[in-house]
Amino acid sequence: MRFLESFKRELKQFNEEKIVSIIVKVIEAILLIAILAIIVHAIIEFTITIHKGYTTMIITLVEDAFLLIIVLEIFQSIVDFGKGRGRSVVYVMDASISFLLREIIIEIFTENPGYLTLLTYAGIILAIAVGRFLITSEKKS
C-alpha cells in the first residue's frame, strides 16, 4: 500500500518539464560523445594523412575542424534549449551556415564544383544569415 502511494506521488511529480530535462541530458551526453569521437577521429586521420602529402592533410584537418564546429553549435543549441533560453534557433542557424561552408570547402578541395552548386550554397547561406540577423536584431530592440 505504501509503495503505491509513494509511486503515485512520484508519478505526479514526473511532469513534462522533467521529461524534457531528461531527454535534453541524454542528447547532451550523446553530443559530448560525438565531440570526443570527432577529436579522436581528427587525431587518427592526421597521423594517417601526414604521409599522404600536405594538401590531403590540410583538407582532412579542415573537414574535421568544421565538423567539430557544427556539432559544438548543435550542442550549444541543446544546452540553451534545456535552460529555457531562446537562442537555440540562432545556434541551429550557425550550425547550418558552418555545415554549408564545410561543404563548399570540401567541394573546392576535392572536386571541381559547378558554378550553379556554389551559387546555390551561397544563396542558402545568405538566406540563413539574413534570417539570423533579423532574429538577433529583433531581440535587441
Order of alpha helices (4+ residues) and beta strands (2+ residues): alpha-alpha-alpha-alpha-alpha
